[in-house]
């Protein structure tokens, strides 16, 4: 479960950094940045935005659900999604 959370935060912070330095994103330094970064990215690379959406959904599931079905599949998909985001530059 913690691996999924780590994949999400690694991907999110990478996307935030790229958006801030290359694409003019103005960080709010609040929880609003999670949706703000995704909204900023969707205009640049829809695949990256989709990966961020999936990663956040899986992170929330792993952090808050009592039972997570198919956890090994979710971990593999989260790694793949993180890889997509890390190609964003």
DAMOTA-V862968 format. One record per backbone hydrogen bond with DSSP energy under -1.0 kcal/mol. NH is the residue of the N-H (numbers start at 1). CO is the residue of the C=O. If there is no record, write none. Layout:
# DAMOTA-V862968
NH:CO  NH:CO
This chain:
# DAMOTA-V862968
5:1  6:2  7:3  8:4  9:5  10:6  11:7  12:8  13:9  14:10  15:11  16:12  17:13  18:14  19:15  20:16  21:17  22:18  25:19  33:30  34:31  36:32  37:33  38:34  39:35  40:36  41:37  42:38  44:41  45:41  49:45  50:46  51:47  52:48  53:49  54:50  55:51  56:52  57:53  58:54  59:55  60:56  61:57  62:58  63:59  64:60  65:61  74:70  75:71  76:72  77:73  78:74  79:75  80:76  81:77  82:78  83:79  84:80  85:81  86:82  88:85
